[in-house]
């Protein structure tokens, strides 16, 4: 008889809204948080470049089951263009590929912005994590391999100038998934016949994860009391705020836990359908997803169909 191997670490679940410092990669940030909480499982929602600071949501334990939903969330950035030099990676890390004395007037920059708002087509930068024939684009770019990435549709809800001087312009941008700040800077500089690159980048929001509920890594590391550290965690369902919730009875919670569906009354079906949002999660239609809760906690992700909810993901929070 084989015995199930006991997982290393503690059964801790929740989200850390990390304010990531500059010069720390997303994978390294996840590893440090996982060790800090001695968690069995950890993952992140949306890579943040080492040269960027700001919001990096890190999922622990059962929260990792909700990562695909947060990957679809809208994001906000604050970034600065430095005029005068274009780099291979379109940020301050890359080698200079072109230089120019052109400093676009503020009026010209503002006049160019409407073309970068709304639904637009954007070619991701070659220094990105997109896969090309099984290889990461940034690895191929560093090796000098020639390749082209296809343009794809993105949505920019807001793009505004907040500060400027002779050599720099700072922007704030709200956008949908798949948007690259470095590509915006590349294309904006090209439209203005100027050279420019990202000199500073900060992500200020990922869905409901904002600077207001973020904790700097340095502060987390200073917390010695376990209870205080756990108090920093946000609930598993934080990533699911726009998904309609269904409160369960004890009997229905037990049925879902066993993998069985729960039949709803017509009023419940109508209320849930009115709040469903069309969405694609990890390439699948998730427009029928409902969050089943029990005693105020996430219990299961379910699919609403034919007047009943069927579990697709069960949360095991009662064991913690």
Secondary structure, 3 states (H helix, E strand, C coil): CCCCCCCCCECCCEEEEEEECCCCCHHHHHHHHHHHHCECCEEECCCCCCCCEEEEEEEEHHHHHHHHHHHCCCEEEEEEEEECEEECCCECCCCEEEECCCCCCHHHHHHHHHHHCEEEEEECCCCCCCEECCEEHHHHHHCCCCCCCCEEEEEEEEEEEEEECCCEEEEEEEECCCCCHHHHHHHHHHHCCCCEEEEEEEEEEECCEEHHHCEEHHHHHHCCCHHHHHCCCECHHHHHCCCCEEECCHHHHHHHHCCCCEECCHHHHHHHHHHCCCCEECCEECCCEEEEEECCEEEEEEEEECCEEEEEEECCCCCC
